[in-house]
């Protein structure tokens, strides 16, 4: 677990920093800053719209008397994706956007569900 946390909090930010520097060298500092800022702004708008859609779908499932388990997982994915998009960087932005779009979110959800089931089997 310690190695995973070390990777998460040191290697990923270092990769982000390296990538931002390299992109800045190629397209320029200001354009790189604008890209990072605009992905954050667009990410917030997209997360808001997707979040509202998930809330609507949750309410619809509750009205039908069903538990909205899939929609709850969608909501968690959107929340995590929005957080990734607010984090400056291009790698985290790519992962954040992949959690916001249903087409790419669904395969990630399947992997997450498999990992969660595996964790509960261990306990």
N, CA, C and O of each residue as an XYZ file, in Angstrom:
492
protein
N       0.829     -1.190      0.000
C       0.000      0.000      0.000
C       0.872      1.251      0.000
O       0.553      2.236     -0.666
N       1.971      1.210      0.747
C       2.865      2.360      0.821
C       3.470      2.679     -0.540
O       3.645      3.846     -0.889
N       3.784      1.652     -1.297
C       4.364      1.869     -2.628
C       3.342      2.518     -3.558
O       3.689      3.379     -4.366
N       2.081      2.100     -3.438
C       1.026      2.700     -4.262
C       0.836      4.175     -3.917
O       0.662      5.006     -4.808
N       0.869      4.499     -2.634
C       0.739      5.899     -2.221
C       1.955      6.719     -2.656
O       1.815      7.866     -3.079
N       3.133      6.135     -2.552
C       4.349      6.811     -3.010
C       4.248      7.118     -4.497
O       4.591      8.213     -4.942
N       3.773      6.136     -5.261
C       3.583      6.335     -6.695
C       2.570      7.435     -6.961
O       2.795      8.307     -7.800
N       1.458      7.391     -6.245
C       0.380      8.352     -6.458
C       0.814      9.779     -6.160
O       0.485     10.698     -6.910
N       1.550      9.971     -5.071
C       1.865     11.328     -4.630
C       3.235     11.839     -5.064
O       3.552     13.003     -4.818
N       4.053     11.010     -5.697
C       5.351     11.508     -6.171
C       5.554     11.297     -7.665
O       5.897     12.234     -8.385
N       5.346     10.083     -8.128
C       5.640      9.791     -9.535
C       4.662     10.496    -10.468
O       5.080     11.087    -11.464
N       3.365     10.442    -10.163
C       2.369     11.088    -11.030
C       2.602     12.595    -11.122
O       2.631     13.124    -12.233
N       2.771     13.319     -9.997
C       3.046     14.757    -10.123
C       4.340     15.062    -10.878
O       4.407     16.046    -11.614
N       5.364     14.230    -10.701
C       6.606     14.450    -11.445
C       6.396     14.242    -12.941
O       6.931     15.000    -13.750
N       5.627     13.230    -13.317
C       5.299     13.022    -14.736
C       4.496     14.188    -15.290
O       4.733     14.639    -16.410
N       3.553     14.670    -14.507
C       2.749     15.829    -14.919
C       3.647     17.042    -15.161
O       3.525     17.726    -16.177
N       4.535     17.293    -14.228
C       5.435     18.438    -14.346
C       6.332     18.300    -15.568
O       6.522     19.258    -16.319
N       6.878     17.117    -15.764
C       7.746     16.884    -16.923
C       6.969     17.105    -18.225
O       7.460     17.756    -19.147
N       5.752     16.556    -18.289
C       4.949     16.701    -19.498
C       4.581     18.160    -19.762
O       4.625     18.615    -20.905
N       4.222     18.886    -18.717
C       3.902     20.309    -18.891
C       5.105     21.094    -19.393
O       4.963     21.973    -20.243
N       6.281     20.785    -18.874
C       7.501     21.468    -19.329
C       7.767     21.150    -20.796
O       8.085     22.042    -21.583
N       7.635     19.882    -21.160
C       7.895     19.493    -22.549
C       6.874     20.112    -23.509
O       7.239     20.593    -24.582
N       5.615     20.098    -23.124
C       4.586     20.715    -23.968
C       4.830     22.218    -24.060
O       4.668     22.811    -25.127
N       5.216     22.830    -22.952
C       5.527     24.258    -22.939
C       6.678     24.605    -23.870
O       6.667     25.656    -24.511
N       7.669     23.730    -23.947
C       8.789     23.950    -24.866
C       8.330     23.924    -26.321
O       8.830     24.674    -27.159
N       7.362     23.043    -26.607
C       6.912     22.861    -27.983
C       5.928     23.953    -28.414
O       6.097     24.550    -29.477
N       4.907     24.216    -27.601
C       3.872     25.154    -28.026
C       3.927     26.494    -27.308
O       3.201     27.417    -27.676
N       4.768     26.618    -26.301
C       4.898     27.877    -25.583
C       4.226     27.828    -24.213
O       3.289     27.065    -23.978
N       4.735     28.662    -23.332
C       4.268     28.672    -21.949
C       2.822     29.118    -21.836
O       2.014     28.458    -21.182
N       2.490     30.241    -22.472
C       1.140     30.791    -22.318
C       0.075     29.880    -22.900
O      -1.002     29.730    -22.323
N       0.369     29.278    -24.030
C      -0.600     28.363    -24.633
C      -0.794     27.128    -23.750
O      -1.908     26.622    -23.615
N       0.284     26.657    -23.161
C       0.182     25.521    -22.236
C      -0.669     25.884    -21.030
O      -1.513     25.094    -20.607
N      -0.457     27.067    -20.476
C      -1.248     27.524    -19.330
C      -2.717     27.652    -19.729
O      -3.605     27.280    -18.962
N      -2.971     28.173    -20.919
C      -4.349     28.321    -21.387
C      -5.030     26.961    -21.566
O      -6.211     26.809    -21.254
N      -4.288     25.984    -22.064
C      -4.855     24.643    -22.236
C      -5.231     24.057    -20.885
O      -6.325     23.515    -20.725
N      -4.331     24.161    -19.910
C      -4.602     23.617    -18.577
C      -5.787     24.338    -17.937
O      -6.648     23.700    -17.331
N      -5.835     25.659    -18.069
C      -6.944     26.422    -17.490
C      -8.266     26.095    -18.183
O      -9.295     25.954    -17.524
N      -8.239     25.978    -19.495
C      -9.484     25.707    -20.221
C      -9.990     24.291    -19.960
O     -11.201     24.079    -19.898
N      -9.099     23.326    -19.806
C      -9.575     21.971    -19.481
C     -10.217     21.956    -18.102
O     -11.193     21.238    -17.883
N      -9.691     22.726    -17.184
C     -10.318     22.826    -15.864
C     -11.698     23.441    -15.952
O     -12.645     22.944    -15.342
N     -11.818     24.525    -16.710
C     -13.101     25.212    -16.862
C     -14.119     24.324    -17.577
O     -15.255     24.186    -17.122
N     -13.710     23.724    -18.696
C     -14.618     22.833    -19.435
C     -14.980     21.610    -18.602
O     -16.101     21.106    -18.671
N     -14.023     21.144    -17.820
C     -14.279     19.997    -16.961
C     -15.341     20.284    -15.919
O     -16.188     19.435    -15.640
N     -15.303     21.478    -15.341
C     -16.309     21.859    -14.355
C     -17.693     21.904    -15.002
O     -18.666     21.416    -14.427
N     -17.778     22.484    -16.188
C     -19.070     22.549    -16.884
C     -19.591     21.158    -17.228
O     -20.773     20.864    -17.053
N     -18.699     20.312    -17.716
C     -19.103     18.956    -18.089
C     -19.478     18.136    -16.857
O     -20.456     17.388    -16.881
N     -18.713     18.273    -15.794
C     -19.014     17.541    -14.558
C     -20.368     17.974    -14.006
O     -21.134     17.149    -13.508
N     -20.658     19.264    -14.095
C     -21.948     19.769    -13.612
C     -23.098     19.181    -14.418
O     -24.082     18.706    -13.850
N     -22.973     19.213    -15.737
C     -24.070     18.704    -16.568
C     -24.238     17.191    -16.401
O     -25.364     16.702    -16.315
N     -23.143     16.458    -16.354
C     -23.229     15.015    -16.160
C     -23.762     14.681    -14.766
O     -24.522     13.727    -14.600
N     -23.363     15.465    -13.771
C     -23.853     15.255    -12.413
C     -25.350     15.478    -12.304
O     -26.046     14.723    -11.626
N     -25.846     16.510    -12.970
C     -27.290     16.764    -12.962
C     -28.053     15.642    -13.669
O     -29.143     15.259    -13.244
N     -27.475     15.124    -14.744
C     -28.096     14.007    -15.450
C     -28.149     12.766    -14.555
O     -29.152     12.052    -14.534
N     -27.080     12.519    -13.829
C     -27.054     11.378    -12.912
C     -28.101     11.552    -11.814
O     -28.788     10.595    -11.457
N     -28.228     12.769    -11.273
C     -29.248     13.019    -10.253
C     -30.655     12.760    -10.795
O     -31.488     12.158    -10.118
N     -30.906     13.213    -12.003
C     -32.201     12.978    -12.634
C     -32.457     11.477    -12.782
O     -33.548     10.998    -12.473
N     -31.453     10.739    -13.254
C     -31.603      9.292    -13.427
C     -31.784      8.578    -12.092
O     -32.530      7.602    -12.006
N     -31.109      9.056    -11.057
C     -31.277      8.468     -9.727
C     -32.708      8.659     -9.236
O     -33.324      7.731     -8.711
N     -33.225      9.858     -9.409
C     -34.596     10.128     -8.985
C     -35.586      9.250     -9.748
O     -36.551      8.746     -9.174
N     -35.340      9.071    -11.036
C     -36.235      8.242    -11.850
C     -36.212      6.791    -11.366
O     -37.258      6.147    -11.285
N     -35.031      6.281    -11.047
C     -34.945      4.907    -10.556
C     -35.613      4.769     -9.189
O     -36.272      3.766     -8.917
N     -35.445      5.764     -8.338
C     -36.086      5.725     -7.023
C     -37.603      5.772     -7.151
O     -38.308      5.105     -6.394
N     -38.112      6.553     -8.104
C     -39.563      6.611     -8.329
C     -40.103      5.256     -8.795
O     -41.239      4.892     -8.488
N     -39.280      4.521     -9.534
C     -39.687      3.183     -9.989
C     -39.504      2.129     -8.894
O     -39.831      0.959     -9.095
N     -38.985      2.542     -7.744
C     -38.794      1.616     -6.633
C     -37.521      0.792     -6.728
O     -37.407     -0.251     -6.084
N     -36.557      1.253     -7.531
C     -35.295      0.531     -7.707
C     -34.174      1.278     -6.984
O     -34.224      2.498     -6.824
N     -33.168      0.525     -6.553
C     -31.991      1.156     -5.966
C     -31.087      1.664     -7.087
O     -30.780      0.914     -8.013
N     -30.661      2.910     -7.019
C     -29.855      3.492     -8.110
C     -28.363      3.199     -7.960
O     -27.549      4.123     -7.952
N     -28.000      1.921     -7.841
C     -26.600      1.573     -7.589
C     -25.684      1.990     -8.737
O     -24.602      2.528     -8.503
N     -26.110      1.745     -9.969
C     -25.276      2.120    -11.116
C     -25.119      3.635    -11.199
O     -24.044      4.142    -11.523
N     -26.199      4.350    -10.904
C     -26.126      5.817    -10.956
C     -25.252      6.372     -9.823
O     -24.579      7.390     -9.988
N     -25.272      5.693     -8.680
C     -24.380      6.119     -7.591
C     -22.921      5.967     -8.010
O     -22.094      6.835     -7.730
N     -22.613      4.866     -8.678
C     -21.252      4.662     -9.166
C     -20.913      5.686    -10.243
O     -19.781      6.167    -10.304
N     -21.879      6.023    -11.089
C     -21.661      7.094    -12.073
C     -21.353      8.410    -11.359
O     -20.459      9.152    -11.768
N     -22.095      8.691    -10.299
C     -21.866      9.917     -9.544
C     -20.476      9.971     -8.935
O     -19.832     11.020     -8.945
N     -20.013      8.854     -8.408
C     -18.658      8.805     -7.842
C     -17.627      9.035     -8.944
O     -16.660      9.773     -8.754
N     -17.837      8.402    -10.096
C     -16.905      8.588    -11.220
C     -16.865     10.051    -11.663
O     -15.793     10.586    -11.946
N     -18.019     10.687    -11.722
C     -18.074     12.095    -12.133
C     -17.390     12.983    -11.101
O     -16.682     13.923    -11.461
N     -17.597     12.692     -9.836
C     -16.944     13.461     -8.780
C     -15.426     13.325     -8.856
O     -14.705     14.319     -8.767
N     -14.947     12.108     -9.018
C     -13.500     11.872     -9.119
C     -12.953     12.502    -10.405
O     -11.881     13.108    -10.395
N     -13.689     12.357    -11.505
C     -13.260     12.962    -12.766
C     -13.172     14.471    -12.670
O     -12.231     15.075    -13.185
N     -14.151     15.089    -12.010
C     -14.108     16.540    -11.813
C     -12.916     16.961    -10.965
O     -12.285     17.983    -11.237
N     -12.610     16.181     -9.948
C     -11.444     16.491     -9.111
C     -10.152     16.379     -9.909
O      -9.252     17.206     -9.760
N     -10.060     15.349    -10.763
C      -8.875     15.220    -11.613
C      -8.742     16.397    -12.567
O      -7.631     16.850    -12.843
N      -9.868     16.897    -13.074
C      -9.809     18.015    -14.015
C      -9.436     19.327    -13.328
O      -8.905     20.231    -13.973
N      -9.704     19.439    -12.048
C      -9.303     20.647    -11.318
C      -7.823     20.615    -10.944
O      -7.236     21.647    -10.622
N      -7.229     19.431    -10.988
C      -5.803     19.286    -10.709
C      -5.025     19.689    -11.958
O      -5.267     19.147    -13.037
N      -4.092     20.638    -11.825
C      -3.341     21.055    -13.016
C      -2.499     19.912    -13.574
O      -1.765     19.252    -12.840
N      -2.611     19.694    -14.849
C      -1.827     18.662    -15.505
C      -2.576     18.085    -16.685
O      -3.793     18.231    -16.797
N      -1.849     17.436    -17.555
C      -2.451     16.883    -18.768
C      -2.835     15.421    -18.593
O      -3.839     14.978    -19.152
N      -2.055     14.665    -17.828
C      -2.368     13.255    -17.593
C      -3.643     13.143    -16.761
O      -4.536     12.359    -17.082
N      -3.717     13.930    -15.694
C      -4.910     13.902    -14.854
C      -6.128     14.427    -15.610
O      -7.243     13.960    -15.378
N      -5.934     15.384    -16.503
C      -7.043     15.877    -17.324
C      -7.573     14.777    -18.236
O      -8.784     14.619    -18.391
N      -6.677     14.031    -18.828
C      -7.093     12.938    -19.705
C      -7.904     11.908    -18.928
O      -8.951     11.459    -19.394
N      -7.427     11.538    -17.753
C      -8.161     10.577    -16.934
C      -9.479     11.174    -16.444
O     -10.495     10.480    -16.399
N      -9.468     12.454    -16.079
C     -10.686     13.117    -15.629
C     -11.751     13.150    -16.701
O     -12.912     12.840    -16.434
N     -11.371     13.524    -17.920
C     -12.344     13.537    -19.013
C     -12.862     12.131    -19.306
O     -14.035     11.960    -19.640
N     -11.996     11.126    -19.184
C     -12.450      9.758    -19.452
C     -13.486      9.307    -18.427
O     -14.302      8.435    -18.725
N     -13.468      9.888    -17.220
C     -14.475      9.553    -16.221
C     -15.773     10.337    -16.407
O     -16.804      9.964    -15.847
N     -15.734     11.401    -17.173
C     -16.932     12.219    -17.367
C     -17.786     11.774    -18.548
O     -18.999     11.983    -18.541
N     -17.183     11.171    -19.551
C     -17.938     10.735    -20.721
C     -18.426      9.307    -20.524
O     -17.625      8.420    -20.230
N     -19.735      9.069    -20.681
C     -20.267      7.716    -20.449
C     -19.599      6.630    -21.297
O     -19.445      5.496    -20.843
N     -19.207      6.969    -22.511
C     -18.584      5.981    -23.392
C     -17.290      5.425    -22.798
O     -17.017      4.230    -22.915
N     -16.507      6.275    -22.172
C     -15.253      5.824    -21.567
C     -15.410      5.521    -20.081
O     -14.600      4.793    -19.508
N     -16.439      6.072    -19.461
C     -16.663      5.833    -18.027
C     -17.077      4.387    -17.764
O     -16.652      3.797    -16.771
N     -17.901      3.810    -18.639
C     -18.431      2.469    -18.402
C     -17.345      1.396    -18.309
O     -17.406      0.575    -17.394
N     -16.354      1.359    -19.208
C     -15.283      0.361    -19.028
C     -14.486      0.581    -17.734
O     -14.061     -0.381    -17.095
N     -14.289      1.830    -17.358
C     -13.569      2.115    -16.121
C     -14.392      1.648    -14.924
O     -13.843      1.119    -13.957
N     -15.713      1.844    -14.991
C     -16.593      1.380    -13.915
C     -16.512     -0.137    -13.769
O     -16.488     -0.651    -12.651
N     -16.469     -0.851    -14.885
C     -16.390     -2.314    -14.821
C     -15.124     -2.761    -14.104
O     -15.160     -3.678    -13.284
N     -14.016     -2.120    -14.410
C     -12.753     -2.447    -13.737
C     -12.843     -2.093    -12.259
O     -12.393     -2.863    -11.412
N     -13.419     -0.936    -11.939
C     -13.551     -0.509    -10.546
C     -14.423     -1.486     -9.759
O     -14.092     -1.832     -8.624
N     -15.524     -1.932    -10.344
C     -16.407     -2.889     -9.666
C     -15.668     -4.196     -9.417
O     -15.793     -4.789     -8.345
N     -14.902     -4.644    -10.401
C     -14.122     -5.870    -10.231
C     -13.120     -5.724     -9.088
O     -12.961     -6.636     -8.277
N     -12.444     -4.571     -9.024
C     -11.473     -4.347     -7.947
C     -12.151     -4.263     -6.582
O     -11.626     -4.776     -5.594
N     -13.308     -3.621     -6.526
C     -14.038     -3.512     -5.257
C     -14.488     -4.891     -4.789
O     -14.373     -5.210     -3.606
N     -15.000     -5.716     -5.708
C     -15.412     -7.070     -5.343
C     -14.219     -7.879     -4.845
O     -14.333     -8.641     -3.885
N     -13.086     -7.710     -5.498
C     -11.867     -8.419     -5.091
C     -11.435     -7.978     -3.695
O     -11.008     -8.807     -2.891
N     -11.540     -6.690     -3.399
C     -11.164     -6.194     -2.079
C     -12.078     -6.785     -1.002
O     -11.607     -7.135      0.080
N     -13.367     -6.897     -1.285
C     -14.292     -7.439     -0.293
C     -14.115     -8.935     -0.089
O     -14.409     -9.446      0.992
N     -13.643     -9.640     -1.099
C     -13.384    -11.076     -0.959
C     -12.165    -11.319     -0.061
O     -12.087    -12.331      0.635
N     -11.223    -10.383     -0.088
C     -10.017    -10.503      0.738
C     -10.350    -10.323      2.202
O      -9.768    -10.992      3.055
N     -11.280     -9.429      2.508
C     -11.618     -9.109      3.904
C     -12.352    -10.208      4.560
O     -12.709    -10.099      5.733
